């Protein structure tokens, strides 16, 4: 379908020239492309490591904040529960 239309418009000489150029330039282009792809892969890996470490730090900070809030809430609850008991004891001893 599409390939048949491509070959109709292309002459044998053009196709041969493109193939020869690809064969001649491949040893030059492939190492350069490989180096670029290697650099891109390494940059992606570095970015992933940085994101992982920052995420890990954020989770630790969030955990610490939640632990602090929990401790404060427990302390407030203990104070609120102790106050009625102290009032009751005071009322009993004064009467």
CNS distance restraints for C-alpha pairs under 8 A (distance, minus, plus):
assign (resid   1 and name CA) (resid   5 and name CA) 6.75 0.50 0.50
assign (resid   2 and name CA) (resid   6 and name CA) 6.40 0.50 0.50
assign (resid   3 and name CA) (resid   7 and name CA) 6.33 0.50 0.50
assign (resid   4 and name CA) (resid   8 and name CA) 6.32 0.50 0.50
assign (resid   5 and name CA) (resid   9 and name CA) 6.59 0.50 0.50
assign (resid   6 and name CA) (resid  10 and name CA) 6.41 0.50 0.50
assign (resid   7 and name CA) (resid  11 and name CA) 7.57 0.50 0.50
assign (resid  10 and name CA) (resid  14 and name CA) 6.51 0.50 0.50
assign (resid  10 and name CA) (resid  15 and name CA) 6.77 0.50 0.50
assign (resid  11 and name CA) (resid  15 and name CA) 6.43 0.50 0.50
assign (resid  12 and name CA) (resid  16 and name CA) 6.09 0.50 0.50
assign (resid  13 and name CA) (resid  17 and name CA) 6.07 0.50 0.50
assign (resid  14 and name CA) (resid  18 and name CA) 6.18 0.50 0.50
assign (resid  15 and name CA) (resid  19 and name CA) 6.17 0.50 0.50
assign (resid  16 and name CA) (resid  20 and name CA) 6.08 0.50 0.50
assign (resid  17 and name CA) (resid  21 and name CA) 6.06 0.50 0.50
assign (resid  18 and name CA) (resid  22 and name CA) 6.16 0.50 0.50
assign (resid  19 and name CA) (resid  23 and name CA) 6.28 0.50 0.50
assign (resid  20 and name CA) (resid  24 and name CA) 6.15 0.50 0.50
assign (resid  21 and name CA) (resid  25 and name CA) 5.89 0.50 0.50
assign (resid  22 and name CA) (resid  26 and name CA) 5.72 0.50 0.50
assign (resid  23 and name CA) (resid  27 and name CA) 7.81 0.50 0.50
assign (resid  25 and name CA) (resid  29 and name CA) 6.02 0.50 0.50
assign (resid  26 and name CA) (resid  30 and name CA) 5.62 0.50 0.50
assign (resid  27 and name CA) (resid  31 and name CA) 6.90 0.50 0.50
assign (resid  28 and name CA) (resid  32 and name CA) 6.87 0.50 0.50
assign (resid  29 and name CA) (resid  33 and name CA) 6.02 0.50 0.50
assign (resid  30 and name CA) (resid  34 and name CA) 5.88 0.50 0.50
assign (resid  31 and name CA) (resid  35 and name CA) 6.08 0.50 0.50
assign (resid  32 and name CA) (resid  36 and name CA) 6.27 0.50 0.50
assign (resid  33 and name CA) (resid  37 and name CA) 6.07 0.50 0.50
assign (resid  34 and name CA) (resid  38 and name CA) 5.98 0.50 0.50
assign (resid  35 and name CA) (resid  39 and name CA) 6.20 0.50 0.50
assign (resid  36 and name CA) (resid  40 and name CA) 6.21 0.50 0.50
assign (resid  37 and name CA) (resid  41 and name CA) 6.05 0.50 0.50
assign (resid  38 and name CA) (resid  42 and name CA) 6.12 0.50 0.50
assign (resid  39 and name CA) (resid  43 and name CA) 6.13 0.50 0.50
assign (resid  40 and name CA) (resid  44 and name CA) 6.16 0.50 0.50
assign (resid  41 and name CA) (resid  45 and name CA) 6.24 0.50 0.50
assign (resid  42 and name CA) (resid  46 and name CA) 6.18 0.50 0.50
assign (resid  43 and name CA) (resid  47 and name CA) 6.14 0.50 0.50
assign (resid  44 and name CA) (resid  48 and name CA) 6.19 0.50 0.50
assign (resid  45 and name CA) (resid  49 and name CA) 6.25 0.50 0.50
assign (resid  46 and name CA) (resid  50 and name CA) 6.23 0.50 0.50
assign (resid  47 and name CA) (resid  51 and name CA) 6.14 0.50 0.50
assign (resid  48 and name CA) (resid  52 and name CA) 6.08 0.50 0.50
assign (resid  49 and name CA) (resid  53 and name CA) 6.20 0.50 0.50
assign (resid  50 and name CA) (resid  54 and name CA) 6.18 0.50 0.50
assign (resid  51 and name CA) (resid  55 and name CA) 5.98 0.50 0.50
assign (resid  52 and name CA) (resid  56 and name CA) 6.05 0.50 0.50
assign (resid  53 and name CA) (resid  57 and name CA) 6.22 0.50 0.50
assign (resid  54 and name CA) (resid  58 and name CA) 6.20 0.50 0.50
assign (resid  55 and name CA) (resid  59 and name CA) 6.21 0.50 0.50
assign (resid  56 and name CA) (resid  60 and name CA) 6.31 0.50 0.50
assign (resid  57 and name CA) (resid  61 and name CA) 6.21 0.50 0.50
assign (resid  58 and name CA) (resid  62 and name CA) 6.08 0.50 0.50
assign (resid  59 and name CA) (resid  63 and name CA) 6.07 0.50 0.50
assign (resid  60 and name CA) (resid  64 and name CA) 6.19 0.50 0.50
assign (resid  61 and name CA) (resid  65 and name CA) 6.19 0.50 0.50
assign (resid  62 and name CA) (resid  66 and name CA) 6.18 0.50 0.50
assign (resid  63 and name CA) (resid  67 and name CA) 6.16 0.50 0.50
assign (resid  64 and name CA) (resid  68 and name CA) 6.22 0.50 0.50
assign (resid  65 and name CA) (resid  69 and name CA) 6.22 0.50 0.50
assign (resid  66 and name CA) (resid  70 and name CA) 6.04 0.50 0.50
assign (resid  67 and name CA) (resid  71 and name CA) 6.17 0.50 0.50
assign (resid  68 and name CA) (resid  72 and name CA) 6.22 0.50 0.50
assign (resid  69 and name CA) (resid  73 and name CA) 6.12 0.50 0.50
assign (resid  70 and name CA) (resid  74 and name CA) 6.13 0.50 0.50
assign (resid  71 and name CA) (resid  75 and name CA) 6.12 0.50 0.50
assign (resid  72 and name CA) (resid  76 and name CA) 6.18 0.50 0.50
assign (resid  73 and name CA) (resid  77 and name CA) 6.12 0.50 0.50
assign (resid  74 and name CA) (resid  78 and name CA) 6.09 0.50 0.50
assign (resid  75 and name CA) (resid  79 and name CA) 6.22 0.50 0.50
assign (resid  76 and name CA) (resid  80 and name CA) 6.12 0.50 0.50
assign (resid  77 and name CA) (resid  81 and name CA) 6.10 0.50 0.50
assign (resid  78 and name CA) (resid  82 and name CA) 6.08 0.50 0.50
assign (resid  79 and name CA) (resid  83 and name CA) 6.25 0.50 0.50
assign (resid  80 and name CA) (resid  84 and name CA) 7.24 0.50 0.50
assign (resid  81 and name CA) (resid  85 and name CA) 6.89 0.50 0.50
assign (resid  82 and name CA) (resid  86 and name CA) 6.16 0.50 0.50
assign (resid  83 and name CA) (resid  87 and name CA) 6.23 0.50 0.50
assign (resid  84 and name CA) (resid  88 and name CA) 6.08 0.50 0.50
assign (resid  85 and name CA) (resid  89 and name CA) 6.20 0.50 0.50
assign (resid  86 and name CA) (resid  90 and name CA) 6.11 0.50 0.50
assign (resid  87 and name CA) (resid  91 and name CA) 6.09 0.50 0.50
assign (resid  88 and name CA) (resid  92 and name CA) 6.20 0.50 0.50
assign (resid  89 and name CA) (resid  93 and name CA) 6.19 0.50 0.50
assign (resid  90 and name CA) (resid  94 and name CA) 6.16 0.50 0.50
assign (resid  91 and name CA) (resid  95 and name CA) 6.43 0.50 0.50
